[in-house]
Amino acid sequence: MHTLRLKALAGAAVAACASLSHAEDAPQTVEVSGRHYDNAVGSSDAASEGVIRAELLKSRPALRPGEVLEFVPGVIVTQHSGDGKANQYFLRGFNLDHGTDFATTVSGMPVNMPTHGHGQGYSDLNFLIPELVDRITYRKGPYFATHGDFASAGAADIAYRTRLDAPFVQLTLGEHGYRRAVGGGSTELAPDTTLLGVVEGMVNDGPWTVPENLRRRNGVLSLSQGSRAQGWSASAMAYDARWTSTDQVPQRLIDAGTYQGRPFGAYDSLDPSDGGSTSRASLSGEYHRTDDAGETRVSAYAMRYRLKLFSNFTYALERPATGDQFSQQDARSVYGLQAARAWQLSDTLRIELGAQLRHDRIRVGLFDTQARRILATTREDDVVQTQAALYAQAAWQATPWLKAIAGLRADHARFRVDSLKGDAIAAANSGRASDQQLSPKLSLVLGPWAKTELFVNAGRGLHSNDARGTTAHRDPKIGDPVDPVPGLVPQRGWELGLRTEALPGLQSSLALWQLRSASELVYVGDAGATEASEASTRRGIEFNNRWTLSRHWLLDADFAWTHARFDNGDRIPNAVDRVASVAATLKDWGPWSASLQWRYLGSGALIEDNSQRSRPASTLNLRLSRDLGAWIGRPTTLTLDVFNLTNRRVDDIQYWYESQLPGEAAPVEDRIVHPAEPRSLRLTLALSF
């Protein structure tokens, strides 16, 4: 029997849309033969919004921590350099680089870094401990007043657990020198007061000819008190990593098979000194309270962040004598505060007001280097950047079949750039700037009828530009005049969606969307300059399905098609046309569990005229688990993960640009690639006490 259990529709459906509500308190669930589903009809305000639970995260393997975001339908996560560097993200026709236009938080703290040394919105999730993730709440499009900078393509809020069922230790051994240990537990210090601690250590060389020598240390300590209705929590996190990276290499070298008299393949390096180091330490706290009138939530955080990154993407194009290696360095302190209050004014009306503040104090630089030794300074700046926002949102259950959510967000950004280089060009690029934007939002939810509801969403959003671009008047390398760029770039989007559970056991959603950006303005950290391109429009279709065939079998199938163009008709480079993920999961078949996932990253134009296109990448990942608890006498699981099961030769990223190798007479335009890892196995033993 497939039954749809709804709480009182008028009040509960309104509460569902309030951003303050805990995701685990969704007012409705669908129950099929006693099993509860996430993202049920009535639990969201858009077809492209949802929640991913820890139980689902455990069902499939992740090669890197950031790949947990691939559980968000339509997201593909890759890597174009060493595993200590932030991932490359793809969503809705965006090559999001390392995070621009996809906002991510962990335990309420932002991951994206504005005015970053390597790229605007840089989002390094390597500090994530997947075993601690309780849920991921995701949304796409600029339709929600609670989210501002970087959130126009999408946003994911990752919540950590504050208590564990039992202490645990987990050990993983893998090919290519992969070793990982993670362990932790929680204890009740007093009634309703819990202390949690988890530590992680990992090393990995990878399949590269020059060993990656990745060394990662990580830890989380949290103290929490109270319940979902009222309580508080405080957390301390620390993360440190250092690595050697094999950056992308020219296809012409791979095709030749030799370089300077020695064999050369896709996993070889042209600069064995590339790599870097990074660290992140934070303190955060939050307080929440629900009373008869509504709900209050306040949070604050302080963060210290460091990155030194050494890369060489053009080899000997600009500096034949020393090579083209450069270093991007970023050292910053980040402080933030968020507060919101929601009032349940009646059974049909809920209003929420909120304020958000973020303050970054940054020392950021770009340097010419050789073997990690600084030769010259392209630019080095002290930057102070403050972003503040106020928002209001009202949710009205007009009739049992119509809900309306209207919001307004006001963002203000202030930038101060002080050059430390001390020459005339640097002085011309110092200064102050500010920008502001009002962003209206509107959503309509119609239904449900026959266990199906319809959505209409529209809104204005934004992404910020690098502060150095807002005060720039001279190109930092060659001194030519340049125009400063606006601090905030408007984006407008709409979406028509459908979500249904009309077929027993099958949960499906369909979204037709469009997003328009006023300009594809980006700060190019690799060159130390700002490039302005045409305005652009992206549109597409997403079709997502979750089908429970029985209590043992689950099938996930997500497909996305995108059309991305500049206003002049040109293609947007690296905007892939199609992505897909299909996963079959077998759960608790006696002591066995298993999953098999097909993951597809489609082709896209590499240059504006579409004369060069990337090759699609299709891979299979396998997970096989055996419960050993009956033998060991305590909860114990042995898991085998196989990545790239069929050992396909595919690329994680492909570019088309000009480069020059030592010994080449002239620059060559070529496909530049970074291969995906070959088939690799990892074996994990997890014990609970």
C-alpha positions in Angstrom: 0.0 0.0 0.0 1.4 3.4 -1.0 0.0 6.1 1.3 0.8 9.8 1.5 0.7 11.0 5.1 0.3 14.7 5.4 0.2 16.8 8.5 -2.3 19.7 8.5 -1.6 21.1 5.1 -2.1 24.7 5.8 0.3 25.2 8.7 2.8 22.5 8.0 3.4 23.1 4.4 4.1 26.8 5.2 6.6 25.7 7.9 8.3 23.5 5.4 9.4 26.4 3.3 11.0 28.3 6.2 14.8 28.2 6.0 15.0 28.1 9.8 13.3 24.7 10.0 15.6 21.7 10.5 15.7 19.5 7.5 15.1 16.5 9.6 11.8 18.0 10.7 10.2 18.1 7.2 6.4 18.2 7.7 5.6 15.3 5.4 7.0 12.1 4.3 5.9 9.4 2.0 5.7 6.0 3.5 6.0 3.0 1.2 5.7 -0.4 3.0 7.0 1.2 6.2 10.0 3.0 4.6 10.4 6.7 4.7 11.6 8.8 1.8 13.4 12.1 1.7 12.2 14.9 -0.7 8.6 13.7 -0.6 5.7 15.6 -2.1 5.0 18.6 0.1 8.5 18.9 1.6 10.1 21.3 -0.8 9.5 24.7 -2.5 11.1 23.7 -5.8 11.5 20.5 -7.9 15.3 21.0 -7.7 15.5 21.3 -3.9 16.0 18.4 -1.5 17.8 16.6 1.3 20.4 13.8 1.2 20.7 11.7 4.3 23.7 10.0 5.8 22.2 6.6 5.0 22.3 7.3 1.3 25.8 8.8 1.5 27.0 5.4 2.9 25.6 3.5 -0.1 28.2 4.6 -2.7 32.0 5.2 -2.7 33.7 8.6 -3.1 37.2 8.8 -4.5 37.7 12.2 -2.8 35.8 14.0 0.0 34.3 16.6 -2.3 32.6 13.9 -4.3 29.9 13.7 -1.7 28.4 16.6 -3.7 27.8 14.2 -6.5 24.8 13.0 -4.6 23.2 16.3 -5.5 21.4 15.5 -8.8 23.3 17.0 -11.8 26.6 17.7 -10.0 29.8 16.2 -11.3 33.1 16.6 -9.3 36.5 16.1 -10.8 40.1 17.1 -10.2 42.5 18.8 -12.6 45.6 18.9 -10.3 46.8 17.4 -7.0 44.3 16.0 -4.5 45.2 18.7 -2.0 43.7 21.3 -4.3 40.0 22.1 -4.5 37.9 20.0 -6.8 36.5 21.0 -10.2 32.7 21.2 -10.2 30.1 21.0 -13.0 26.4 21.9 -12.7 23.7 23.4 -15.0 26.0 24.1 -17.9 28.7 25.7 -15.6 32.3 24.7 -15.4 32.2 26.1 -11.9 36.0 26.0 -11.8 36.6 25.5 -8.0 33.3 26.8 -6.8 32.1 30.0 -8.4 28.2 30.0 -8.6 27.9 27.0 -6.3 27.7 28.0 -2.6 28.7 25.4 0.0 28.7 25.5 3.8 29.8 22.9 6.4 28.3 23.2 9.8 27.1 26.7 9.0 30.5 28.0 7.9 31.1 29.1 4.2 33.5 27.1 2.2 33.7 29.5 -0.8 36.5 32.0 -0.7 36.0 35.4 -2.4 39.1 37.2 -3.8 41.0 34.0 -3.6 44.6 33.5 -4.9 43.6 30.8 -7.3 40.0 31.6 -8.3 36.9 33.5 -7.3 34.7 31.4 -5.0 37.4 28.7 -4.4 35.7 25.9 -2.5 38.1 23.4 -1.0 36.2 20.5 0.6 39.2 18.3 1.3 38.8 19.0 5.0 35.4 17.2 4.9 35.1 14.0 7.0 32.3 12.1 5.1 31.6 9.8 8.1 30.5 12.9 10.1 28.0 14.1 7.5 24.4 13.9 8.8 22.7 15.4 5.8 23.2 17.7 2.8 20.4 20.2 2.0 20.6 21.4 -1.6 18.8 23.9 -3.8 19.4 25.2 -7.2 18.7 28.6 -8.8 18.5 32.1 -7.4 15.0 31.6 -5.9 15.7 31.6 -2.1 16.2 34.8 -0.1 18.4 32.9 2.4 21.2 32.4 -0.1 23.2 35.1 -1.8 26.8 35.2 -3.2 27.9 32.2 -5.3 24.5 30.5 -5.0 22.8 31.2 -8.4 23.6 27.8 -10.0 23.1 26.0 -6.7 23.9 25.7 -3.0 24.6 22.8 -0.6 24.5 23.1 3.2 26.4 20.2 4.8 25.4 19.4 8.4 27.7 17.5 10.7 26.5 15.2 13.4 26.7 16.4 17.0 26.6 12.8 18.5 27.5 9.3 17.3 25.7 6.1 18.1 29.0 4.5 19.2 32.8 5.1 19.1 34.3 3.9 15.9 37.6 3.2 14.1 37.9 2.9 10.4 41.0 1.8 8.5 41.4 1.9 4.7 44.2 0.5 2.5 44.3 1.1 -1.2 46.4 1.0 -4.3 49.0 3.6 -5.1 50.0 4.1 -1.5 46.6 5.1 -0.2 46.3 4.8 3.6 43.5 6.4 5.7 42.6 6.1 9.4 39.6 7.9 11.0 38.1 7.4 14.4 36.1 9.1 17.0 33.2 9.0 19.4 30.9 11.1 21.5 30.1 11.0 25.2 27.4 12.6 27.3 29.0 15.0 29.9 25.7 15.9 31.5 22.1 15.4 30.6 21.6 16.8 27.1 25.2 17.8 26.8 27.4 15.9 24.3 31.1 16.1 23.5 32.1 14.7 20.1 35.6 14.2 18.7 36.8 12.8 15.4 40.4 12.7 14.0 41.6 11.7 10.5 44.9 11.0 8.9 45.5 10.1 5.2 48.4 9.6 2.8 48.3 8.9 -0.9 50.7 8.8 -3.8 48.2 8.3 -6.6 48.9 6.7 -10.0 51.3 9.5 -11.0 54.8 9.0 -12.2 55.9 11.6 -9.7 54.3 10.4 -6.4 51.7 12.8 -5.1 53.0 12.4 -1.5 49.7 13.8 -0.2 49.7 14.1 3.6 46.4 15.1 5.3 45.6 15.7 8.9 42.1 16.6 10.1 40.1 16.9 13.3 36.8 18.0 14.7 35.7 18.7 18.3 32.2 19.8 19.2 30.1 20.4 22.3 26.3 20.5 22.1 23.4 20.9 24.5 19.7 20.7 24.1 17.3 19.4 21.6 16.0 20.4 18.1 13.5 22.7 19.8 16.1 24.6 21.9 19.8 24.3 22.3 23.3 25.3 21.2 26.5 23.8 19.8 30.1 24.9 19.5 32.8 23.4 17.2 36.5 23.6 16.6 38.0 22.2 13.4 41.6 22.0 12.2 42.9 20.7 8.8 46.4 20.6 7.2 47.6 19.2 3.9 50.6 19.3 1.6 51.2 17.5 -1.7 53.0 17.3 -5.0 50.7 17.7 -8.0 50.8 16.4 -11.6 49.1 19.2 -13.5 47.4 18.8 -16.9 49.6 17.9 -19.9 49.4 18.4 -23.7 47.6 15.8 -25.7 50.4 16.0 -28.3 52.9 14.6 -25.8 50.6 11.7 -24.9 50.1 10.9 -28.6 53.9 11.1 -29.3 54.6 8.7 -26.3 58.0 10.2 -25.7 59.5 13.5 -24.5 63.2 14.4 -24.5 64.2 10.8 -25.3 62.1 9.1 -22.6 58.7 7.5 -22.6 55.8 9.9 -21.7 52.3 9.1 -20.8 49.1 10.6 -19.4 50.3 10.2 -15.8 53.6 11.9 -16.3 54.6 15.3 -15.1 56.2 18.3 -16.9 57.1 20.1 -13.7 57.8 17.8 -10.7 57.9 20.7 -8.3 54.2 21.6 -8.8 52.1 21.2 -5.7 51.3 23.1 -2.6 50.2 23.2 1.1 47.0 24.5 2.8 45.5 24.7 6.2 42.2 25.7 7.7 41.3 26.2 11.4 37.9 27.4 12.7 35.8 28.1 15.7 32.0 28.3 15.3 28.9 28.3 17.4 25.1 28.3 17.0 22.0 28.8 19.1 18.4 27.9 18.2 15.1 28.2 20.0 11.5 27.4 19.0 8.6 28.9 20.9 4.9 29.4 20.4 5.5 32.4 18.3 8.1 31.1 16.0 11.8 30.3 15.8 15.2 32.0 16.4 18.6 31.0 15.1 21.9 32.7 15.6 25.4 31.5 14.5 28.9 32.9 14.3 32.3 31.7 13.1 35.9 32.7 12.9 38.4 31.0 10.5 42.1 31.1 9.7 43.0 29.9 6.2 46.3 29.5 4.3 47.2 28.3 0.8 50.5 28.1 -1.2 49.9 26.7 -4.6 52.6 26.1 -7.3 51.4 25.4 -10.9 52.7 25.4 -14.4 50.1 25.2 -17.2 52.0 26.6 -20.2 55.4 25.1 -19.4 57.9 27.4 -21.2 55.7 29.8 -23.2 56.4 33.0 -21.3 59.8 32.3 -19.6 61.8 29.7 -21.6 64.8 30.0 -19.4 63.1 29.3 -16.1 59.8 27.7 -17.1 56.3 29.2 -16.5 55.7 27.9 -12.9 53.9 30.5 -10.8 52.7 30.5 -7.2 49.3 31.7 -5.9 49.3 32.4 -2.2 46.4 33.3 0.1 46.4 34.0 3.8 43.2 35.2 5.4 41.1 35.6 8.5 37.4 35.3 8.1 34.7 36.3 10.5 30.9 35.9 10.1 27.6 36.3 11.9 24.1 35.1 10.9 20.8 35.7 12.7 17.2 35.0 11.7 13.8 35.1 13.3 10.6 33.5 12.0 7.1 34.2 13.2 4.2 31.8 12.7 1.5 34.6 12.5 -1.3 32.2 11.7 -2.0 28.7 10.4 -1.4 30.0 6.9 1.2 32.7 7.2 4.8 32.6 8.2 7.3 35.5 8.0 11.1 35.3 8.4 13.7 38.1 8.7 17.4 37.5 8.6 20.8 39.2 8.6 24.2 37.9 7.4 27.6 39.4 7.7 31.0 38.2 6.4 34.4 40.0 6.8 37.6 38.8 5.1 41.0 40.2 5.8 43.3 38.8 3.0 46.9 38.8 1.9 46.9 37.5 -1.6 49.7 37.3 -4.1 50.8 36.0 -7.5 54.5 35.2 -8.1 56.7 33.9 -10.8 58.6 30.9 -9.4 61.0 28.1 -10.4 61.0 24.9 -8.4 58.9 26.7 -5.7 61.5 29.5 -5.5 60.1 33.1 -6.0 61.7 34.9 -8.9 59.4 37.9 -9.3 56.1 39.4 -8.0 53.3 39.9 -10.4 51.1 41.4 -7.7 50.7 41.2 -3.9 47.9 42.9 -2.1 46.2 43.4 1.3 42.5 43.1 0.8 39.7 43.9 3.2 36.3 42.7 2.0 33.0 43.0 3.8 29.7 41.5 2.6 26.4 42.2 4.4 22.9 41.1 3.6 19.4 41.6 5.0 16.5 39.4 3.8 12.8 39.0 4.3 10.7 36.0 3.3 6.9 35.3 3.7 5.2 32.0 3.1 1.4 32.0 2.6 -0.8 29.0 2.2 -3.5 30.7 0.2 -5.6 27.6 -0.4 -5.1 23.9 0.4 -3.6 23.6 -3.2 -1.7 26.9 -3.5 1.3 28.1 -1.5 3.2 31.3 -2.3 6.7 32.2 -1.0 7.9 35.8 -1.7 11.3 37.1 -0.6 13.5 40.1 -0.9 17.3 40.1 -0.3 19.5 43.2 -0.1 23.3 42.6 -0.5 26.0 45.2 0.0 29.8 44.6 -0.6 32.7 46.9 0.3 36.3 46.3 -1.0 39.6 47.9 -0.1 42.7 46.9 -2.0 46.2 48.0 -0.9 49.0 46.9 -3.2 52.2 45.8 -1.5 54.3 45.7 -4.6 55.1 49.5 -4.5 55.4 50.4 -8.2 53.3 52.7 -10.4 51.1 49.9 -11.8 50.4 48.6 -8.3 49.5 52.1 -7.0 47.1 52.5 -9.9 45.4 49.2 -8.9 44.9 50.1 -5.2 41.7 51.7 -4.0 38.3 51.3 -2.6 35.0 50.2 -4.2 31.5 49.1 -3.2 28.4 47.7 -4.7 24.9 46.7 -3.8 21.9 44.8 -5.2 18.3 44.1 -4.4 17.1 40.6 -5.3 13.4 39.7 -5.4 12.3 36.1 -5.2 9.0 34.3 -5.8 7.9 30.7 -5.7 4.5 29.1 -6.2 3.7 25.5 -5.2 0.5 24.0 -6.6 -1.0 20.8 -5.4 -0.7 18.0 -4.5 -3.1 16.3 -6.9 -2.8 12.5 -7.3 0.4 12.7 -5.3 1.9 15.2 -7.7 2.7 18.9 -7.3 3.8 21.7 -9.6 6.4 24.5 -9.0 7.0 27.9 -10.5 10.2 29.6 -9.2 11.8 32.9 -10.3 14.4 35.2 -8.7 17.3 37.5 -9.1 20.7 36.4 -7.7 24.3 37.4 -7.9 27.9 36.5 -7.7 30.7 38.7 -6.5 33.8 39.5 -8.5 37.4 39.5 -7.2 38.0 42.7 -5.2 41.2 43.3 -7.2 39.1 43.6 -10.3 36.9 46.3 -8.8 39.9 48.7 -8.3 42.0 47.6 -11.3 43.1 50.3 -13.8 46.3 48.7 -15.3 47.1 45.1 -16.3 49.4 43.8 -13.5 51.7 42.0 -16.0 52.1 44.4 -19.0 50.6 47.7 -17.7 48.0 48.2 -20.3 44.9 50.1 -19.2 41.9 48.0 -18.1 38.4 48.9 -16.9 37.4 48.0 -13.3 34.6 45.6 -13.0 31.5 45.8 -10.8 31.7 44.1 -7.4 28.4 42.3 -7.7 27.1 40.7 -11.0 23.3 40.2 -11.3 21.9 36.9 -12.4 18.2 36.1 -13.2 16.6 32.8 -13.3 13.3 30.9 -13.5 12.2 27.3 -13.2 9.1 25.2 -13.9 9.1 22.0 -12.0 7.1 18.8 -11.2 7.5 16.3 -8.4 5.4 13.1 -8.3 5.0 9.9 -6.4 2.0 8.7 -8.5 3.7 5.3 -9.0 4.2 3.3 -5.9 7.8 3.3 -4.7 9.0 5.8 -7.4 9.8 9.4 -6.6 10.5 11.6 -9.7 11.1 15.2 -10.3 11.4 17.2 -13.5 12.7 20.8 -13.8 12.9 23.1 -16.8 15.1 26.1 -16.0 16.9 29.1 -17.3 19.6 31.3 -15.8 20.9 34.6 -17.3 24.1 36.3 -16.2 24.7 40.0 -17.0 28.3 39.2 -17.6 30.7 36.2 -17.3 33.1 38.5 -15.5 35.9 36.5 -13.8 39.2 37.3 -12.1 41.8 35.0 -13.7 44.1 34.1 -10.9 46.5 32.3 -13.3 47.2 35.6 -15.1 46.5 38.2 -12.3 44.0 40.1 -14.4 40.3 40.4 -14.8 38.6 39.3 -18.0 35.1 40.4 -19.1 33.1 38.4 -21.5 29.6 38.6 -23.0 26.4 38.2 -21.0 25.2 34.7 -21.2 22.1 32.5 -20.9 21.9 28.9 -19.8 18.8 26.7 -19.9 18.2 23.1 -19.5 16.1 20.1 -18.3 16.8 17.9 -15.2 15.0 14.6 -14.7 15.7 12.8 -11.3 14.3 9.5 -10.0 14.6 7.4 -6.9 12.8 4.1 -7.1 12.6 1.6 -4.3 11.8 -1.7 -5.9 11.8 -3.6 -2.6 13.1 -3.1 0.9 16.5 -4.4 -0.4 16.7 -2.7 -3.8 17.1 1.0 -4.6 17.6 2.6 -8.1 18.8 6.2 -8.5 18.7 7.8 -12.0 19.6 11.4 -12.6 19.9 13.1 -16.0 20.6 16.7 -17.1 20.7 18.4 -20.4 22.0 22.0 -20.8 22.2 24.6 -23.6 24.7 27.4 -22.7 25.5 30.4 -25.0 26.9 33.9 -24.9 24.5 36.5 -26.1 26.4 36.8 -29.4 25.7 33.1 -30.0 29.1 31.8 -29.1 29.5 28.6 -27.0 30.7 29.0 -23.4 33.9 27.0 -23.1 33.8 23.9 -20.9 30.0 24.1 -20.5 29.1 20.4 -20.9 25.9 19.5 -22.6 24.9 16.4 -20.6 25.6 14.7 -17.3 24.1 11.6 -15.8 24.3 9.3 -12.9 22.6 5.9 -12.5 23.1 3.8 -9.3 21.7 0.5 -8.3 21.9 -0.3 -4.6 21.4 -3.6 -2.8 20.9 -3.2 1.0 21.0 -5.7 3.8 20.7 -8.9 1.7 21.6 -11.0 4.7 25.1 -9.7 5.7 25.7 -8.2 2.2 25.2 -4.7 0.7 26.4 -3.5 -2.7 26.1 -0.7 -5.2 27.1 -0.1 -8.8 27.1 3.5 -10.2 27.4 4.7 -13.8 28.7 8.3 -13.9 28.7 10.3 -17.1 30.3 13.7 -17.9 29.3 14.7 -21.4 31.0 16.6 -24.2 31.3 20.4 -24.3 32.8 23.1 -26.4 36.4 23.9 -25.6 36.4 27.2 -27.5 33.8 29.6 -28.5 33.3 28.5 -32.1 32.8 24.9 -31.1 35.5 23.7 -33.4 37.1 21.8 -30.5 35.1 19.8 -28.1 35.9 17.7 -25.1 35.5 14.0 -25.1 32.8 12.5 -22.9 33.8 10.5 -19.8 31.9 7.5 -18.7 33.0 5.4 -15.6 31.6 2.7 -13.3 32.2 2.6 -9.5 31.5 -0.5 -7.4 31.0 -0.9 -3.6 30.6 -4.3 -1.9 30.2 -4.6 1.9 30.0 -7.5 4.3 28.7 -7.3 7.8 31.1 -9.2 10.1 29.4 -8.5 13.3 28.1 -12.0 13.8 31.8 -13.3 13.7 33.5 -10.5 15.6 30.9 -10.0 18.3 30.6 -6.2 17.7 29.4 -4.0 14.8 32.1 -4.6 12.1 31.9 -4.0 8.3 34.4 -4.9 5.6 34.0 -2.8 2.4 35.6 -3.1 -1.0 35.5 0.0 -3.2 36.5 -0.3 -6.9 36.8 3.0 -8.8 36.7 3.1 -12.6 35.7 -0.5 -12.6 36.3 -1.1 -16.3 39.6 0.8 -16.2 38.5 3.2 -18.9 41.0 5.9 -20.1 39.0 9.1 -19.7 39.9 12.6 -18.6 38.8 14.5 -15.5 39.2 17.8 -17.3 40.1 19.0 -20.8 41.1 22.5 -22.0 42.2 24.0 -25.3 44.8 26.7 -25.1 48.3 27.7 -26.3 51.4 26.2 -24.6 55.1 25.7 -25.5 57.3 22.9 -24.4 61.1 23.4 -23.8 62.7 22.8 -27.2 59.6 23.7 -29.2 60.2 26.5 -31.7 56.8 28.2 -31.3 53.7 28.0 -29.2 51.2 25.3 -30.1 47.4 25.4 -29.6 46.4 21.9 -28.3 44.1 20.0 -26.1 45.4 20.0 -22.5 44.2 17.2 -20.3 44.3 15.8 -16.8 43.4 12.1 -16.8 41.0 10.4 -14.4 42.6 7.8 -12.2 42.8 4.2 -13.6 41.0 1.4 -11.9 41.9 1.4 -8.2 40.8 -0.7 -5.2 40.3 0.3 -1.6 39.5 -2.0 1.3 38.0 -0.5 4.5 37.5 -2.2 7.9 35.1 -0.3 10.2 34.6 -1.2 13.8 32.2 0.2 16.4 32.6 -0.3 20.1 
